[in-house]
Amino acid sequence: MVKHMFLEDVNNLISDDKWLIFQNEYNTEVNPRYETLFTLTNGYMGVRGTFEEGSEGERSGNFIAGIFDKSDAQVREIVNAQNWLRIKLYVEGEELSLDKCQLIEFKRILDMKKGILFRSMLIKDSKDRITRIEGYRFISRSDRHRSAIKLFVTPVNYSGVVGIESIIDGTVLNSADSPKHRVKHLKVADNSSLNKSGVYLETATIDDDIRIATGSAVRLYHYEDKEKNNIAKFKRFLPLGERSIEYFEFDGTENKTVVIDKFIITYTSRDVKKGLLKSTVEKELFAFAGEGIDKELQRHIEVYEELWSVADINIEGDEEADKALRFNIFHLMSSVNENDPMVSIAAKALHGEGYKGHVFWDTEIFMLPFFIYVHPKAAKTLLMYRYNMLDAARKNAALNGYKGAQYPWESADTGEEETPKWGFDYMGNPVRIWTGDLEHHITADIAFAVWEYFRATEDIEFMLNYGAEIIFETARFWVSRCEYVKELDRYEINNVIGPDEFHEHVDNNAYTNYLAKWNIKKGLELINMLKEKYPEHYHAISNKICLTNEEMEKWKEVEEKIYIPYDKDKKLIEQFEGYFDKKDYVIDKFDENNMPIWPEGVDITKLGDTQLIKQADVVMLMLLLGEEFDEETKRINYEYYEKRTMHKSSLGPSMYAIMGLKVGDHKNAYQSFMRSANVDLVDNQGNTKEGLHAASAGGTWQVAVFGFGGMEIDKEGALNINSWLPEKWDKLSYKVFWKGNLIEVIVTKQEVTVKKLKGKGNIKVKVKGKELTIE
């Protein structure tokens, strides 16, 4: 237990050390990283871990899921909404600035068990007055519209007038730290005081007039006063342009602690009609302030307790791995709103502006498995986002001259393609971004995710009403995307980008072609299943999307003849046609974070001319469709591509860790796991300030469960456990939902135990090849 906090009731809130992430010094160079690490989110809203006072070089961010705008940007991007964190303190008129005053003590703590950010500091101003400021904030998981800040302010060696500014700041920008790319997405619609108590700032997006409404109220009282009587002797409301400000003053007494409670309510016009926003916020704010912070905090903590009761994974014998894994799980499970099927989880979650808040394949391939097995309701909601964007995917396919549904590489709130056309290479040179035009594998990735969810949950209602339509329309896209080469009697998919984005405009990328083949084949299997078991649903879907028997015959022909580049003699899958003809480099040097160093002589502006790859591509294919490949093929391809992967995407290490375990490369598997688990904690990609590596978080969970935990589904659809523990691990335990049953798997070096915690009926599980029946 950390006993740094000054007040005992704050100390009592803080969890054990294994749940805590610390920031022990104030440093403007590393603060942006901690702003991401200390982001609090409830899936509806994410607020970066900046300081209430503000600080030099901060990247403040308040991101609300589903609120996008283009304005003067290249494409639609998530809007940085008004910042309600601001609380500035003044002693006899002098601001207690983090950058101008002396910080005698400083600590911040993220409590992952409870979703609370704690802080404590001792600050000395220019007159040598010392003030202790401590407290916490949270964004409620119980009521997603509620947030709160509680600060305890103690004049240590003086008495005098203390001033407080509580601010809702609407001057926020996107890309604020880049003069070349700054964008203003909001204009103020209403800046006013509320009749009952507090202030109100309502903004509107430039393009679509989406409204964001924030109300805040402040309560000031002495710490020892159980009735919480007001001590403010002066109060003023200041509607200063785009800022809504309440200013208070009270008489500070030496060594007497004052409590500042700030209550925040947020609604948007996605939640209620525009005309009802202000009255809704005022009503909710009055109720929240009347009830107090403590009750809402307790409900918030209870939600996290329930989530952790399934999600937590325990590693005994390796504290670093245990905490790093927990960090990834915390942020991943905090980033979903299981009640909103119109939003998904972005590549950087709600933790920053990186990738403009867009949704990629990251969600379905890297994050979704966690939700499928830990929070199935949330998994279904994430897939419903894709179903709700199916018409946009159909439109996208038609615009590109194809049939069926083609999902965009980057998606926002409309489901249309939002990939920027221009970006920058590793040298800072402007480059054309082709992923939106050519990285088509995402369409099969989404179909794959639909099937994975169904296989694990047996949610037939979802499959009949939503999932089957996605699989059919994506299969239809691939059939139209394939080109028939008469002289070779085969179908090809040319001019694409695979998962490895170093190589653009390639033909017959193995990952893309194999997943397309799988997508079409699964569509045909599903048609047969529906015809046999649910004919009325099949007829309804086939009539809706005009699916004919003649078209199915075409599907069969294409599926059988899709070309997969493969060297039969070497058992090597060629990443794409011509890949083996590229200049070959082998990676043999690594930096202090165990990340690959560019091989000597490589021109990083011409990576497409080499065999170096950005991330797992062929290895990714063999993981997703493991039952399609024998063990020797997996080993040979893993060994070949592992030596050529630069891991310039955070998506790669976790996939190599899992495949490494499957082929017996245990040492590198553990290193890859730690690379993935620490990607944000040690910032080994150098860009944590842009937001969470959410896909890596999901991949880290996959390594723990599918890799070391050994969980996999075989060809017959049976659950298998083939675990392996690193040398320093004594025990690994995790829980998953499997076909409606919650089971716990406990792995030691001596044995594997599988228990059913809740559910109906018996479960058959194969543990290291031996079939068991779990009652």
Secondary structure, 3 states (H helix, E strand, C coil): CCCCCCCHHHHCCCCCHHHEEEECCCCCCCHHHHHHHCCEECCCEEECCCCCCCCCCCCCCEEEEEEEECCCCCCCEEEECCECCCEEEEECCEECCCCCCEEEEEEEEEECCCCEEEEEEEEECCCCCEEEEEEEEEECCCCCCEEEEEEEEEECCCCEEEEEEEEEECCCCECCCCCCCCECCEEEEEEEECCCCCEEEEEEECCCCCEEEEEEEEEEEECCCCCCCCCCCEEEEEEECCEEEEEEEEEECCCCCEEEEEEEEEEECCCCCHHHHHHHHHHHHHHHHHHCHHHHHHHHHHHHHHHHHHHCCEEECCHHHHHHHHHHHHHHHHCCCCCCCCCCCCCCCCCCCHHHHCECCHHHHHHHHHHHHHCHHHHHHHHHHHHHCHHHHHHHHHHCCCCCCCCCCCECCCCCCCCCCEEECCCCCEEECCHHHHCCCHHHHHHHHHHHHHHHHCCHHHHHHHHHHHHHHHHHHHHHHCEEEHHHCEEECCCECCCCCCCCCECCCHHHHHHHHHHHHHHHHHHHHHHHHCHHHHHHHHHHHCCCHHHHHHHHHHHHHECCCEECCCCEECCCCCHHHCECCCCCCECCCCCECCCCCCCCCCHHHECCECCCCHHHHHHHCHHHCCHHHHHHHHHHHHCCECCCCCCHHHHHHHHHHHHCCHHHHHHHHHHHHCCCCCCCCCCHHHCCCHHHHHHHHHHHHHHHCCEEECCCCCEEECCCCCCCCCEEEEEEEECCEEEEEEEECCCEEEEEEECCCCEEEEECCEEEEEC
